Amino acid sequence: MIQIPVSSSSHTYQVSINDSLFRHNFNDILDCFKKNGISRLAFLYDKNCRKYLDTLLAGFERASFPVLTYEFPSGESAKSIDKIYPVFSWLIEQGMDRNSGIAALGGGVTGDAVGFVASVYLRGVPFFQFPTTLLSMVDSSVGGKVAINHELGKNLIGSFYPPLAVYIDTDCLDSLAAREYSCGLAECVKHALLEGESAVNWLEDAAGDIMKRKPETVKKLLDSNIRIKAGIVQEDEKEAGKRAFLNLGHTFAHALEKHFSYSSELLHGEAVSLGLVAAVRLSVLEGLCGGDVLLRLEKLLLSLSLPIRKQNLPVDSLAEIMKRDKKVRDKSIHFVLIDRPGSPLSSNQVLPEHVLSAWNYISE
Ligand SMILES: NC(=O)c1ccc[n+]([C@@H]2O[C@H](COP(=O)([O-])OP(=O)(O)OC[C@H]3O[C@@H](n4cnc5c(N)ncnc54)[C@H](O)[C@@H]3O)[C@@H](O)[C@H]2O)c1
């Protein structure tokens, strides 16, 4: 089992990674609940992860540990007030108190929404993450950001609420659709661009084995990406500085997702992939990095089955949506740009025509 400690301002938690972790390391999971004084657990799970829940439930049953379950809806629209309100009613009806824990089993949607519920229910109850998509394993389950969306924008209602532990069973990836798997890889490419040359080289070399989901390569991918993300969020938990670099590509991505109404026409990771191309194109236009970095990025994204262009994007309206992003401060948009891999910077001084040109670049 790989274990990665992550420090937050309130506590340090472990991210544990293993194949068949829910079976082989069940006693470690149980010990963690007991050590944290949890006497009852509510598992909120994505229905597409039922079989992984059953593996865990078998363990809890053997240990006679009380667990309640709630099927949380799938899809980005589940990150809404409407969908979490009944969860609060259920928790209250079940008499869940401060000694009760809340666990999220599912992808980033489940983790973000259930984490938000845990952060405000009774002013905060112990929270555990069991991420089941590649994106949630390498990104959203680490760092403590939890949120739901508002119709005016994504992740606008949320808090910083680190989990007490993160448990990653790599077997969960077996059932993950190819398209969703690639979405997780978009965040890995972003991490590599932030980390530097050697991380980009490794992704380029390992791309074939990553796409074949070779177990040892996947574990290495998880290990390195969680360490990159943990390294950044430990230095700047509340996004006062360095953590904002994790938004590389996301200002464009969030506008795209909003435009496509968070639908399956463009998944989050696909929007991130397009957003990375636009952000690096903008970096080139601003004279920061060479066109070779952009070409290399596009080749890498294509090798991971990720999109680098989208047909007929309404660039003017996307530029307008972008102005409403929650990262807009003092009416100016802060873009994360790069000089070269490993050298990001933030700028609110980019030329509007360069932004439009970056949008046009990713629109076919
Ligand atoms: N909190 C953060 O720091 C952070 C970081 C990045 C992204 N996010 C958020 O994460 C969300 C995207 O997460 P996601 O890509 O995991 O999406 P998701 O949770 O919607 O999962 C994608 C799809 O895969 C299904 N699924 C989940 N696990 C499965 C499995 N093991 N086998 C088969 N199907 C499975 C789900 O039902 C869903 O249909 C977005 O809302 C984004 O804003 C948050």
The ligand as an SDF file (V2000), in Angstrom:
LIG
                    3D

 44 48  0  0  0  0  0  0  0  0999 V2000
  -12.4630   19.7620   -5.2730 N   0  0  0  0  0  0  0  0  0  0  0  0
  -11.5060   19.9070   -6.1620 C   0  0  0  0  0  0  0  0  0  0  0  0
  -10.3840   20.2940   -5.8390 O   0  0  0  0  0  0  0  0  0  0  0  0
  -11.7860   19.5540   -7.5840 C   0  0  0  0  0  0  0  0  0  0  0  0
  -10.7230   19.4180   -8.4910 C   0  0  0  0  0  0  0  0  0  0  0  0
  -11.0120   19.0120   -9.7970 C   0  0  0  0  0  0  0  0  0  0  0  0
  -12.3190   18.7500  -10.1710 C   0  0  0  0  0  0  0  0  0  0  0  0
  -13.3230   18.9010   -9.2560 N   0  0  0  0  0  0  0  0  0  0  0  0
  -14.7110   18.6000   -9.6230 C   0  0  0  0  0  0  0  0  0  0  0  0
  -14.8090   17.2250   -9.9400 O   0  0  0  0  0  0  0  0  0  0  0  0
  -15.9510   17.0380  -10.7750 C   0  0  0  0  0  0  0  0  0  0  0  0
  -15.6270   16.0710  -11.8690 C   0  0  0  0  0  0  0  0  0  0  0  0
  -15.2810   14.8360  -11.2750 O   0  0  0  0  0  0  0  0  0  0  0  0
  -15.3140   13.4760  -12.1110 P   0  0  0  0  0  0  0  0  0  0  0  0
  -14.6620   13.6780  -13.4000 O   0  0  0  0  0  0  0  0  0  0  0  0
  -14.8400   12.4070  -11.2220 O   0  0  0  0  0  0  0  0  0  0  0  0
  -16.8570   13.3300  -12.4600 O   0  0  0  0  0  0  0  0  0  0  0  0
  -18.0710   12.4740  -11.8580 P   0  0  0  0  0  0  0  0  0  0  0  0
  -18.0280   12.4010  -10.3950 O   0  0  0  0  0  0  0  0  0  0  0  0
  -19.2860   13.0170  -12.5040 O   0  0  0  0  0  0  0  0  0  0  0  0
  -17.8030   11.0140  -12.4320 O   0  0  0  0  0  0  0  0  0  0  0  0
  -17.8090   10.8060  -13.8180 C   0  0  0  0  0  0  0  0  0  0  0  0
  -18.7600    9.6660  -14.2250 C   0  0  0  0  0  0  0  0  0  0  0  0
  -18.1660    8.4360  -13.8560 O   0  0  0  0  0  0  0  0  0  0  0  0
  -19.0970    7.6490  -13.0980 C   0  0  0  0  0  0  0  0  0  0  0  0
  -18.2630    6.8540  -12.2200 N   0  0  0  0  0  0  0  0  0  0  0  0
  -17.6490    7.2430  -11.0750 C   0  0  0  0  0  0  0  0  0  0  0  0
  -16.8310    6.2710  -10.6450 N   0  0  0  0  0  0  0  0  0  0  0  0
  -16.9600    5.2270  -11.5060 C   0  0  0  0  0  0  0  0  0  0  0  0
  -16.3520    3.9560  -11.6000 C   0  0  0  0  0  0  0  0  0  0  0  0
  -15.4240    3.5610  -10.7590 N   0  0  0  0  0  0  0  0  0  0  0  0
  -16.7330    3.1410  -12.6130 N   0  0  0  0  0  0  0  0  0  0  0  0
  -17.6550    3.5730  -13.5240 C   0  0  0  0  0  0  0  0  0  0  0  0
  -18.2330    4.7760  -13.5180 N   0  0  0  0  0  0  0  0  0  0  0  0
  -17.8780    5.5940  -12.5060 C   0  0  0  0  0  0  0  0  0  0  0  0
  -20.0090    8.6530  -12.4640 C   0  0  0  0  0  0  0  0  0  0  0  0
  -21.2650    8.0870  -12.1800 O   0  0  0  0  0  0  0  0  0  0  0  0
  -20.1170    9.7080  -13.5700 C   0  0  0  0  0  0  0  0  0  0  0  0
  -21.0720    9.3030  -14.5150 O   0  0  0  0  0  0  0  0  0  0  0  0
  -16.3480   18.4140  -11.2800 C   0  0  0  0  0  0  0  0  0  0  0  0
  -17.5270   18.8260  -10.6420 O   0  0  0  0  0  0  0  0  0  0  0  0
  -15.1930   19.3070  -10.8620 C   0  0  0  0  0  0  0  0  0  0  0  0
  -15.5980   20.6170  -10.5880 O   0  0  0  0  0  0  0  0  0  0  0  0
  -13.0750   19.2840   -8.0010 C   0  0  0  0  0  0  0  0  0  0  0  0
  1  2  1  0
  2  3  2  0
  2  4  1  0
  4  5  1  0
  4 44  2  0
  5  6  2  0
  6  7  1  0
  7  8  2  0
  8  9  1  0
  8 44  1  0
  9 10  1  0
  9 42  1  0
 10 11  1  0
 11 12  1  0
 11 40  1  0
 12 13  1  0
 13 14  1  0
 14 15  2  0
 14 16  1  0
 14 17  1  0
 17 18  1  0
 18 19  2  0
 18 20  1  0
 18 21  1  0
 21 22  1  0
 22 23  1  0
 23 24  1  0
 23 38  1  0
 24 25  1  0
 25 26  1  0
 25 36  1  0
 26 27  1  0
 26 35  1  0
 27 28  2  0
 28 29  1  0
 29 30  1  0
 29 35  2  0
 30 31  1  0
 30 32  2  0
 32 33  1  0
 33 34  2  0
 34 35  1  0
 36 37  1  0
 36 38  1  0
 38 39  1  0
 40 41  1  0
 40 42  1  0
 42 43  1  0
M  CHG  2   8   1  16  -1
M  END
$$$$
